[in-house]
Amino acid sequence: MTILRAIAHIPLFEGLPADQLEDLAMILADQVFRRGAVIFSEGEEGKGFYVVIQGRVKVYKLSADGKEQILHIFGPGEPFGEVPVFTGQNFPAHAEAMEESRVFFFPKQSFVNLIKQNPALALNMLGILSKRLRRFTALIDDLSLKEVPGRLAAYLLYLSKQKKGSPDLELSITKAQLAGLLGTIPETLSRILAKMAAQGLIETQGRRIKILDGRSLQELAESGGR
């Protein structure tokens, strides 16, 4: 995929004319990271932001005792590390390639100059950030107010919503990574999945999960799993 075509498929830049896509192509750095490679670390200066073109990237925090809490997993077309571009702050978390990943890096000052010339870029980014904020708010709510079964139920319903209500889901991450995203450990996640299957809420086969009883799953998510 050529750089211009890849840029045109990024939701952040949808609707921009060809000349502005060319301007973006002039400032970006096309980078490839091997699986497990650190893209940036918490506390580093935010010199720009990234967009995933191929692969997946996780953004996470580490506790004092080294426990990892995944905040978000980004796939093709999704930007990450963009907040420092506007706040002038350092990166608030770590970012790591979950598999070999191709990303575009947009330097802060060059991108800001383009925004000044084309306010539509700012409006597109504002929309992306608003959706991201809602997702992070839901994550904080899940981690602080819900038990693990409620968090898992809410996540499965979120995946179903992303697929326009389809009950047939396929995890794009390992169960160990899903456990990290939900703030638990793989053993606990496996027990809860087995219990949900025994209760007739879901059916599992490897990474494939089928929602059998969406109403009960919704009740579990809303009750917090208590």
C-alpha positions as a printed Julia matrix, in Angstrom:
226×3 Matrix{Float64}:
   0.0     0.0    0.0
   1.43    3.37  -1.01
   1.83    6.1    1.59
  -0.82    8.36  -0.01
  -3.33    5.53  -0.22
  -2.62    4.53   3.38
  -3.17    8.11   4.58
  -6.46    8.33   2.67
  -7.74    5.26   4.57
  -7.03    6.78   8.0
 -10.34    7.98   9.58
  -8.54   10.97  11.05
  -7.91   12.31   7.54
 -11.19   11.33   5.86
 -12.54   13.86   3.38
  -9.29   15.75   2.89
  -8.44   16.7   -0.71
  -5.47   15.15  -2.5
  -3.18   18.15  -2.04
  -3.62   18.05   1.75
  -2.99   14.32   1.83
   0.23   15.03  -0.05
   1.15   17.64   2.59
   0.71   14.97   5.27
   2.83   12.52   3.3
   5.64   15.08   3.21
   5.92   15.34   7.01
   5.42   11.75   8.2
   8.0     9.1    9.01
   7.11    5.57   7.89
   8.3     3.21  10.64
   8.21   -0.54  11.3
   8.5    -2.03  14.81
   9.14   -5.68  15.59
   6.91   -7.53  18.03
   7.71   -6.42  21.57
   9.52   -3.26  20.48
   8.9    -0.2   22.64
   7.57    2.71  20.58
   7.7     5.19  23.44
   7.94    5.08  27.23
   6.03    6.92  29.91
   7.66   10.26  30.67
   9.3    10.69  27.26
   8.81   13.99  25.5
   5.84   13.9   23.14
   7.5    15.01  19.91
   4.61   13.82  17.75
   1.92   11.19  17.42
   1.47    7.89  15.61
  -1.1     6.1   13.47
  -1.17    2.31  13.09
  -1.11    1.22   9.44
  -0.56   -2.51   9.96
  -0.36   -4.6   13.11
  -1.41   -3.77  16.66
  -0.03   -1.56  19.41
  -0.84   -1.62  23.11
  -0.68    1.4   25.37
  -0.24    0.52  29.03
   0.83    1.66  32.49
   3.12   -0.14  34.92
   2.56   -0.16  38.67
   5.38    0.22  41.18
   5.57   -3.57  41.49
   5.7    -4.04  37.7
   2.08   -5.06  37.14
   0.88   -4.11  33.68
  -2.5    -2.48  33.06
  -3.4    -2.25  29.38
  -5.27    0.97  28.67
  -6.0     0.45  25.0
  -5.11   -1.73  22.03
  -4.88    0.08  18.7
  -5.25   -1.43  15.25
  -5.0    -0.2   11.65
  -6.22    3.36  11.11
  -6.13    4.35  14.78
  -3.95    7.18  16.14
  -2.16    7.0   19.48
   0.1     9.25  21.52
  -1.72   12.29  20.15
  -2.53   14.09  23.41
   1.01   15.54  23.92
   0.72   17.18  20.47
  -1.85   19.56  21.92
  -0.98   19.66  25.62
   2.79   20.01  25.35
   3.23   17.27  27.95
   5.21   14.05  28.02
   3.77   10.68  27.07
   1.56    9.52  29.99
   2.01    5.79  29.32
   4.09    3.2   27.46
   3.43    1.97  23.9
   4.61   -1.38  22.54
   4.12   -3.29  19.29
   2.11   -6.46  19.94
   3.21   -7.88  16.59
   5.3    -6.57  13.74
   3.65   -3.22  13.09
   3.91   -0.46  10.54
   3.12    3.0   11.92
   3.24    6.54  10.59
   4.85    9.13  12.87
   3.68   12.74  12.52
   6.05   15.31  14.09
   4.28   17.71  16.42
   5.32   21.07  15.02
   4.9    20.11  11.39
   1.42   18.75  12.08
   0.4    21.83  14.07
   1.48   24.0   11.14
  -0.77   21.96   8.83
  -3.7    22.35  11.23
  -3.28   26.13  11.12
  -3.61   25.94   7.35
  -6.5    23.46   7.43
  -8.89   23.55  10.44
 -10.7    20.42   9.13
  -7.78   18.4   10.49
  -8.46   19.74  13.98
 -12.17   18.9   13.72
 -11.42   15.34  12.62
  -8.98   14.86  15.47
 -11.46   16.32  17.97
 -13.99   13.71  16.91
 -11.46   10.89  17.36
 -10.42   12.18  20.78
 -14.04   12.48  21.92
 -14.67    8.81  21.1
 -11.41    7.88  22.86
 -12.43    9.81  25.97
 -15.76    7.99  26.15
 -13.96    4.66  25.89
 -11.44    5.56  28.61
 -14.27    6.79  30.85
 -15.98    3.43  30.43
 -12.7     1.63  31.19
 -12.19    3.58  34.41
 -15.79    2.89  35.4
 -15.34   -0.83  34.71
 -12.07   -1.11  36.64
 -13.24    0.87  39.66
 -16.9    -0.14  40.0
 -17.24   -3.6   38.44
 -15.99   -7.03  39.38
 -14.16   -9.01  36.68
 -17.3   -10.85  35.42
 -19.01   -7.49  34.89
 -15.97   -6.09  33.09
 -15.81   -9.11  30.8
 -19.54   -8.95  30.05
 -19.25   -5.25  29.22
 -16.25   -5.9   26.96
 -18.01   -8.68  25.04
 -21.03   -6.44  24.51
 -18.68   -3.67  23.33
 -17.14   -6.04  20.76
 -20.61   -7.08  19.63
 -21.61   -3.43  19.21
 -18.49   -2.84  17.1
 -19.75   -5.64  14.83
 -23.23   -4.06  14.58
 -24.77   -6.4   17.13
 -23.38   -9.67  15.82
 -23.23  -12.4   18.49
 -20.27  -14.06  16.77
 -17.02  -12.61  18.08
 -13.36  -13.4   17.53
 -10.76  -11.99  19.89
  -7.97  -10.16  18.1
  -5.77  -10.5   21.19
  -4.67  -13.43  23.34
  -6.56  -14.27  26.51
  -3.51  -13.18  28.5
  -3.68   -9.77  26.82
  -7.43   -9.62  27.39
  -6.82  -10.35  31.06
  -4.41   -7.4   31.17
  -6.97   -5.18  29.5
  -9.59   -6.15  32.09
  -7.24   -5.73  35.04
  -7.07   -9.4   36.05
  -4.91  -12.49  35.5
  -5.3   -15.2   32.81
  -6.32  -17.91  35.3
  -9.17  -15.81  36.66
 -10.31  -14.9   33.16
 -10.36  -18.57  32.11
 -12.48  -19.5   35.14
 -14.99  -16.74  34.41
 -15.25  -17.68  30.73
 -15.88  -21.3   31.72
 -18.53  -20.23  34.24
 -20.28  -18.02  31.68
 -20.28  -20.92  29.23
 -21.73  -23.28  31.88
 -24.48  -20.75  32.59
 -25.38  -20.63  28.9
 -24.37  -17.0   28.41
 -21.66  -17.67  25.86
 -20.04  -20.42  23.85
 -16.26  -20.46  23.45
 -13.86  -22.16  21.06
 -10.32  -20.81  21.21
 -10.49  -17.11  20.44
 -14.02  -17.43  19.08
 -16.84  -16.45  21.41
 -20.54  -16.6   20.6
 -23.02  -14.66  22.71
 -25.97  -16.95  23.47
 -27.87  -14.82  25.98
 -27.3   -11.13  25.33
 -29.95   -9.99  27.81
 -28.38  -11.85  30.74
 -24.94  -10.64  29.67
 -26.26   -7.06  29.68
 -27.7    -7.55  33.18
 -24.34   -8.89  34.35
 -22.54   -5.87  32.89
 -25.0    -3.4   34.42
 -24.9    -5.04  37.87
 -21.11   -4.91  37.84
 -20.84   -8.67  38.22
 -21.56   -8.59  41.92
